[in-house]
Amino acid sequence: MSNIIWGLLALAAIIWAIEIFYLRGKNLSVFDQPAAQGRFQGSATSEAYRGVLSSLDGIAATLQSTPRSQHIALLRNYMNNAFPSNESGIQIIAVDAGGVPAEWVLAPNADPRRRLLYIHGGAYTMGSPQSHRRLTSKFSEIANAAVLAIDYRLMPEYPRMAGIEDSRTGYRWLLDNGPTGLSPASAVFVAGDSAGGNLTLSLIAWVRDQGLRAPNAAVALSPATDATLGSPSLKNHIETDPMLGPLFKSLAKIPRSVLLWAAWLQTRIRPSDPVVSPVYGDLSRLPPVLLHASESEMLFDDSLRYVNKAVAAGSPVTLQTWSDMVHVWHIFHPELPEARDALENIRKFFQAHG
């Protein structure tokens, strides 16, 4: 009996050590100090914002009455139809980007030599070029660029690494191919939101390490940067995040250790690996990067820690924050004034670096 007990204790110690030293990564609390170079006031009581909350309440209620096995299909359909482009004169061109399905999105008079790779959000399980046309068409306008929106492979049908590989393929292809065919780019940008923000930040570090042409600048909207679930705001902001809070509230009740092991077993990628957790990587020698985050969203500290660590490493990375906004509020333009303001700041950022 004593041998069994000692064996179980040894197994528990091994599991604990693997979690602490392999799955979790280093403690990043040193990077929790304020970092916003631009802080903007949101209005949680405005009529426009109440309209946003009402739309979110609708999908939350639908999810509650739908079997969990159907949630991904429901959310995919919702995302693909909720945010159609509201820009006039937009041109959409379907394309094969080196084996990755994609589409060019061109605002009127956009310069096809200037190119922007857009990587959509959707928790790595949903979203598409169609779901994000409201943003990609606007990004084409504000960057004066042709936007390549890639339809990267999603989980659970494909492994987590598939979306990462598709982002890399799309970036390589965009360097030498434009809407009119083979031609070098005069300027290159990368942008993404939420999960796409994660892929954006992972991509720019990979581009640097591969010695490829660096983007002129990158933008990440409400990005996830830490797959180890170590950011304090993941729990502290559940009640103040009207978009992610209802979706992930149940996960907050599960011990972090269980979630880390589940993530590793699902993806076979260590949660603290920089390929899925950019905040744990080498953040030196990055191009100019702008992050936007809401101070009330669950992923706020993911942005805070990433920016503080990147600045400490000497990279030109900037964080702009808004109070009382939903996750990736930019997609609610033009009705939401804070979305218009945020996109105007991104326009200025592109102008300064392109």
C-alpha positions as CSV (number, residue, x, y, z in Angstrom):
1,M,0.0,0.0,0.0
2,S,2.8,2.4,0.9
3,N,4.4,1.8,-2.5
4,I,1.1,2.7,-4.2
5,I,0.9,5.9,-2.2
6,W,4.4,6.9,-2.9
7,G,3.9,6.1,-6.6
8,L,0.8,8.3,-6.7
9,L,2.6,11.1,-4.9
10,A,5.5,10.9,-7.4
11,L,3.1,11.0,-10.3
12,A,1.3,14.0,-8.8
13,A,4.7,15.8,-8.4
14,I,5.6,15.0,-12.0
15,I,2.3,16.4,-13.3
16,W,2.7,19.5,-11.2
17,A,6.2,20.1,-12.4
18,I,5.2,19.7,-16.0
19,E,2.4,22.2,-15.6
20,I,4.5,24.8,-13.8
21,F,7.7,24.6,-15.8
22,Y,6.5,23.5,-19.2
23,L,2.9,24.4,-19.8
24,R,2.6,27.7,-17.9
25,G,5.8,29.5,-18.8
26,K,7.3,32.4,-16.8
27,N,5.3,34.7,-14.5
28,L,4.6,37.8,-16.4
29,S,3.1,39.9,-13.6
30,V,6.1,42.2,-13.8
31,F,4.5,43.6,-17.0
32,D,1.2,44.5,-15.4
33,Q,1.9,48.2,-15.0
34,P,0.0,50.8,-17.0
35,A,1.2,51.1,-20.6
36,A,-1.4,53.0,-22.7
37,Q,0.2,55.7,-24.8
38,G,-3.3,56.8,-25.7
39,R,-6.4,56.4,-23.5
40,F,-9.8,57.2,-24.8
41,Q,-13.2,57.5,-23.1
42,G,-16.0,55.3,-24.2
43,S,-19.7,55.8,-23.5
44,A,-21.4,52.7,-22.1
45,T,-24.6,54.7,-21.8
46,S,-24.9,56.0,-25.3
47,E,-27.7,54.9,-27.6
48,A,-25.2,53.5,-30.1
49,Y,-23.6,51.4,-27.4
50,R,-26.9,50.1,-26.1
51,G,-27.6,49.0,-29.7
52,V,-24.4,47.0,-29.7
53,L,-25.3,45.4,-26.3
54,S,-28.8,44.5,-27.6
55,S,-27.3,42.7,-30.6
56,L,-25.0,40.7,-28.3
57,D,-27.9,39.8,-26.0
58,G,-29.7,38.3,-29.0
59,I,-27.0,35.9,-29.9
60,A,-26.4,35.0,-26.2
61,A,-30.1,34.1,-25.8
62,T,-30.0,32.0,-29.0
63,L,-27.0,30.1,-27.7
64,Q,-28.7,29.3,-24.4
65,S,-31.5,27.7,-26.3
66,T,-29.3,25.7,-28.6
67,P,-27.5,22.4,-27.9
68,R,-23.8,22.9,-27.2
69,S,-23.0,20.5,-30.1
70,Q,-24.5,23.1,-32.5
71,H,-22.8,26.2,-31.1
72,I,-19.9,26.4,-33.5
73,A,-22.2,26.0,-36.5
74,L,-24.6,28.6,-35.2
75,L,-21.8,31.1,-34.4
76,R,-20.2,30.6,-37.8
77,N,-23.4,31.3,-39.5
78,Y,-24.0,34.4,-37.3
79,M,-20.6,35.8,-37.9
80,N,-20.8,35.4,-41.7
81,N,-24.0,37.4,-41.9
82,A,-23.8,39.9,-39.0
83,F,-21.3,42.4,-40.4
84,P,-21.7,42.9,-44.1
85,S,-19.5,45.6,-45.7
86,N,-21.1,49.1,-45.5
87,E,-18.6,50.8,-47.7
88,S,-19.6,51.7,-51.2
89,G,-17.8,50.7,-54.4
90,I,-15.8,47.8,-52.7
91,Q,-14.3,45.3,-55.1
92,I,-14.0,41.6,-53.9
93,I,-11.7,39.3,-55.9
94,A,-11.5,35.6,-54.9
95,V,-8.0,34.3,-55.1
96,D,-5.8,31.3,-54.3
97,A,-3.0,32.7,-52.1
98,G,-0.3,30.0,-52.5
99,G,-2.8,27.3,-51.6
100,V,-4.8,29.3,-49.1
101,P,-8.3,30.4,-50.1
102,A,-8.5,34.2,-49.8
103,E,-10.1,37.3,-51.3
104,W,-8.7,40.7,-52.3
105,V,-10.8,43.6,-50.9
106,L,-10.2,46.9,-52.6
107,A,-11.8,50.2,-51.7
108,P,-12.2,52.7,-54.5
109,N,-8.8,54.1,-55.6
110,A,-6.8,51.8,-53.2
111,D,-3.2,51.4,-54.4
112,P,-2.8,47.7,-55.4
113,R,1.0,48.0,-54.8
114,R,0.3,48.6,-51.1
115,R,-0.9,45.4,-49.5
116,L,-2.3,44.4,-46.2
117,L,-2.8,40.9,-44.9
118,Y,-5.9,40.7,-42.7
119,I,-6.3,37.8,-40.4
120,H,-9.8,37.5,-39.0
121,G,-10.8,36.6,-35.4
122,G,-13.3,34.0,-34.2
123,A,-11.6,32.0,-31.4
124,Y,-9.7,29.9,-34.1
125,T,-13.0,28.1,-34.7
126,M,-15.1,30.5,-36.7
127,G,-15.0,33.6,-38.9
128,S,-14.0,34.0,-42.6
129,P,-13.2,36.7,-45.1
130,Q,-17.0,37.1,-45.5
131,S,-17.6,37.7,-41.8
132,H,-15.0,40.5,-41.6
133,R,-15.7,42.4,-44.8
134,R,-16.9,45.4,-42.8
135,L,-13.4,45.6,-41.3
136,T,-11.4,44.6,-44.4
137,S,-13.2,47.1,-46.6
138,K,-12.5,49.8,-44.1
139,F,-8.9,48.8,-43.7
140,S,-8.4,49.0,-47.5
141,E,-9.6,52.6,-47.3
142,I,-7.7,53.7,-44.3
143,A,-4.4,52.0,-45.4
144,N,-4.9,52.9,-49.0
145,A,-4.1,49.3,-49.7
146,A,-5.4,46.1,-51.3
147,V,-6.4,43.9,-48.4
148,L,-5.8,40.1,-48.7
149,A,-8.2,38.4,-46.3
150,I,-7.3,34.8,-45.9
151,D,-9.7,31.9,-45.2
152,Y,-7.3,30.1,-42.9
153,R,-8.1,26.6,-41.7
154,L,-10.2,26.5,-38.5
155,M,-10.4,24.2,-35.5
156,P,-11.7,21.6,-34.7
157,E,-11.6,20.3,-38.3
158,Y,-7.9,21.2,-38.5
159,P,-5.1,21.4,-35.9
160,R,-4.2,24.8,-34.4
161,M,-1.0,24.9,-36.3
162,A,-2.9,24.9,-39.6
163,G,-4.1,28.5,-39.2
164,I,-0.6,29.6,-38.3
165,E,0.9,27.9,-41.4
166,D,-1.8,29.5,-43.6
167,S,-1.0,33.0,-42.2
168,R,2.7,32.5,-43.0
169,T,1.8,31.2,-46.5
170,G,-0.5,34.2,-47.1
171,Y,2.2,36.7,-46.1
172,R,4.9,35.1,-48.3
173,W,2.4,35.1,-51.2
174,L,1.3,38.7,-50.7
175,L,4.9,40.0,-51.0
176,D,5.1,39.1,-54.6
177,N,1.4,39.0,-55.7
178,G,-1.2,41.6,-56.0
179,P,-4.8,42.0,-57.2
180,T,-3.6,42.3,-60.8
181,G,-1.1,39.4,-60.6
182,L,2.6,38.9,-60.0
183,S,4.2,42.1,-58.9
184,P,6.3,43.3,-55.8
185,A,4.6,45.2,-53.1
186,S,5.6,48.8,-52.4
187,A,4.4,48.7,-48.8
188,V,3.2,45.8,-46.6
189,F,1.0,45.7,-43.5
190,V,-0.5,43.0,-41.3
191,A,-3.6,43.3,-39.2
192,G,-6.0,41.1,-37.3
193,D,-8.5,41.0,-34.5
194,S,-8.8,38.8,-31.4
195,A,-7.6,35.3,-32.5
196,G,-6.5,37.0,-35.7
197,G,-4.6,39.5,-33.6
198,N,-2.8,36.5,-32.0
199,L,-1.9,35.2,-35.4
200,T,-0.7,38.6,-36.5
201,L,1.7,38.9,-33.5
202,S,2.9,35.4,-34.0
203,L,3.4,36.0,-37.7
204,I,5.5,39.2,-37.4
205,A,8.0,37.5,-35.0
206,W,8.2,34.6,-37.4
207,V,8.8,37.0,-40.3
208,R,11.7,38.6,-38.4
209,D,13.2,35.2,-37.5
210,Q,13.0,34.0,-41.1
211,G,14.7,37.1,-42.4
212,L,11.8,37.9,-44.7
213,R,10.8,41.4,-45.6
214,A,9.3,43.0,-42.5
215,P,5.9,44.6,-42.7
216,N,5.9,48.4,-42.6
217,A,3.6,48.2,-39.6
218,A,1.1,45.8,-37.9
219,V,-2.2,46.3,-36.1
220,A,-3.8,44.0,-33.5
221,L,-7.3,44.6,-32.3
222,S,-8.1,43.1,-28.8
223,P,-5.5,40.3,-29.4
224,A,-5.1,37.1,-27.5
225,T,-1.4,36.9,-26.6
226,D,-1.2,34.3,-23.8
227,A,-2.6,30.8,-24.3
228,T,-1.6,29.9,-20.8
229,L,-4.6,31.9,-19.5
230,G,-2.4,33.8,-17.1
231,S,-3.8,37.3,-17.6
232,P,-5.7,38.6,-14.5
233,S,-8.4,40.2,-16.6
234,L,-9.5,36.8,-17.9
235,K,-11.3,36.4,-14.6
236,N,-11.4,40.0,-13.3
237,H,-13.3,41.3,-16.3
238,I,-15.8,38.5,-16.9
239,E,-18.7,40.6,-15.6
240,T,-17.6,43.7,-17.5
241,D,-17.1,42.0,-20.9
242,P,-20.5,41.8,-22.6
243,M,-19.2,39.8,-25.6
244,L,-16.7,37.3,-24.2
245,G,-18.0,37.1,-20.7
246,P,-21.2,35.2,-21.5
247,L,-19.4,32.9,-23.9
248,F,-16.5,31.9,-21.6
249,K,-17.9,32.4,-18.1
250,S,-18.4,28.6,-17.6
251,L,-14.7,28.0,-18.4
252,A,-13.6,30.3,-15.6
253,K,-15.0,27.8,-13.2
254,I,-12.6,25.1,-14.4
255,P,-9.2,25.0,-12.7
256,R,-6.5,26.6,-14.8
257,S,-4.3,23.4,-14.6
258,V,-7.1,21.4,-16.2
259,L,-7.5,23.9,-19.0
260,L,-3.7,23.9,-19.7
261,W,-3.6,20.2,-19.9
262,A,-6.7,20.1,-22.1
263,A,-5.2,22.7,-24.4
264,W,-1.9,20.8,-24.7
265,L,-3.7,17.5,-25.4
266,Q,-5.9,19.1,-28.0
267,T,-3.2,21.0,-29.9
268,R,0.0,19.2,-29.0
269,I,1.5,22.7,-28.7
270,R,2.8,23.9,-25.3
271,P,0.5,26.7,-24.2
272,S,3.5,28.9,-23.4
273,D,5.1,28.3,-26.8
274,P,5.5,31.7,-28.5
275,V,4.0,30.3,-31.7
276,V,0.6,30.4,-29.9
277,S,1.5,32.8,-27.0
278,P,3.4,35.7,-28.6
279,V,3.9,37.4,-25.3
280,Y,6.3,34.6,-24.3
281,G,8.5,35.1,-27.3
282,D,11.4,37.4,-28.2
283,L,9.8,40.8,-28.7
284,S,12.8,42.7,-29.8
285,R,13.4,44.0,-33.3
286,L,9.7,44.1,-34.2
287,P,8.2,46.5,-36.8
288,P,6.0,49.3,-35.5
289,V,2.9,47.7,-33.9
290,L,-0.3,49.3,-32.7
291,L,-2.6,47.4,-30.3
292,H,-6.1,48.4,-29.4
293,A,-7.9,47.0,-26.4
294,S,-10.9,47.8,-24.2
295,E,-10.1,48.3,-20.5
296,S,-13.2,46.3,-19.6
297,E,-12.6,43.2,-21.8
298,M,-11.3,39.9,-20.7
299,L,-8.3,40.1,-23.0
300,F,-7.2,43.5,-21.8
301,D,-4.1,42.3,-19.8
302,D,-3.0,40.2,-22.8
303,S,-2.4,43.5,-24.6
304,L,-1.0,45.2,-21.6
305,R,1.6,42.6,-20.9
306,Y,2.6,42.2,-24.6
307,V,3.1,45.9,-25.0
308,N,5.1,46.3,-21.8
309,K,7.4,43.4,-22.6
310,A,7.9,44.6,-26.2
311,V,8.7,48.1,-25.2
312,A,11.2,46.8,-22.6
313,A,12.8,44.8,-25.4
314,G,13.2,48.1,-27.4
315,S,10.4,47.5,-30.0
316,P,8.2,50.4,-31.3
317,V,5.0,48.9,-29.9
318,T,2.0,51.1,-28.9
319,L,-1.1,50.5,-26.9
320,Q,-4.3,52.6,-27.2
321,T,-7.2,51.8,-24.9
322,W,-10.8,52.7,-24.7
323,S,-13.0,52.4,-21.5
324,D,-16.3,50.7,-21.5
325,M,-16.1,49.1,-25.0
326,V,-16.8,45.6,-26.2
327,H,-14.2,43.2,-27.6
328,V,-13.2,44.4,-31.1
329,W,-15.7,47.3,-31.1
330,H,-14.2,48.5,-34.4
331,I,-16.5,46.2,-36.3
332,F,-19.6,48.2,-35.1
333,H,-18.6,51.2,-37.2
334,P,-20.0,53.5,-38.4
335,E,-22.9,53.5,-36.0
336,L,-20.6,53.4,-32.9
337,P,-18.6,56.7,-32.5
338,E,-15.8,55.0,-30.6
339,A,-15.3,52.6,-33.5
340,R,-15.0,55.5,-35.9
341,D,-12.5,57.2,-33.6
342,A,-10.4,54.0,-33.3
343,L,-10.3,53.5,-37.0
344,E,-9.2,57.1,-37.5
345,N,-6.3,56.5,-35.2
346,I,-5.4,53.4,-37.2
347,R,-5.5,55.5,-40.3
348,K,-3.0,57.9,-38.8
349,F,-0.8,55.0,-37.7
350,F,-0.7,53.6,-41.3
351,Q,0.1,57.1,-42.7
352,A,3.0,57.5,-40.2
353,H,4.5,54.1,-41.2
354,G,3.7,53.5,-44.8
